[in-house]
Amino acid sequence: MERLGGRIALVTGASRGIGRGIARRLALEGAAVAVNFRSDQEGAELVVREITEAGGTAISAQGDVAVAEDVSRLVDTVTKQLGGLHILVNNAGVASDMLTVRLSEAEWDRVLDTDLKGAFLTTKVALRPMMRQRYGRIINIASVVAFTGNAGQSSYAAAKAGLVGLTKSVAREVATRGITANVVAPGLIDTAMTESLSEEIRTWMLDQVPMERAGSVEDVAAAVAFLASVEASYITGHVLKVDGGMVMV
Ligand code: NAP
């Protein structure tokens, strides 16, 4: 399966979880992949090793997506070391589970800066090479809570809903330039982010999933790989839910 042969991809927050799964899948399909991380260098280098040992091409690339200077350096490193940038996957994300009345301004800012501003900063810089080459794929990882809200996740749901608006706006701005921008919205996926959920909350969430199971990182990665491919050329501004039927809107 070499749908992405010759393409260069940057996956933010790829040192573990869904980002790791996306990086591995894009590489398996032939893309050269930059595995971004903020602090977990060991995790990112392990992902790079997994990819290269499987015959793929990958580099690790440090950078906090919430910091503009980091993002400029990150995109610069990727384009210089790998030779361009065709696919940007904004996956880096944090959550802060807290009822709104108790949520501090600092926590609100941390979530919004990473999950929403981060995607704006990377998109802004990545669009330059994409517009020059008249080809690009931007895939933003949101969440189904963007559509439903979630008690105790107001900052996270607001950031992810904002990400949907950002994606649709960018999709309209660059639609004639061979660049698409889409959202993948996962439901409940087994990763470190969901490991800390209490059994009670997990059961409550699973009760809402018609397939009666959590999704895997591979389920999400497969959707991203499709949107990153030429096969998805006429799809832009779309939200693809990967949630076992949890939210049907
Ligand atoms: P995770 O296991 O906690 O991994 C998050 C990744 O993001 C890590 O690699 C982390 O790297 C990186 N990261 C965090 N802040 C960053 C920053 N400022 N700059 C660069 N990298 C940063 O999370 P996950 O479950 O895989 O989630 C991945 C994405 O899917 C997130 O956007 C999340 O909101 C979304 N999502 C997840 C689920 C789910 O059920 N798991 C459901 C819906 C949506 P460092 O450790 O180096 O900071």
Residues whose N, C-alpha, C, O or C-beta is under 5 A from the ligand:
A	BS01	NAP	G13 A14 S15 R16 G17 I18 G19 F37 R38 S39 D40 G63 D64 V65 A66 N91 A92 G93 T114 I141 A142 S143 P186 G187 L188 I189 T191 A192 M193 T194
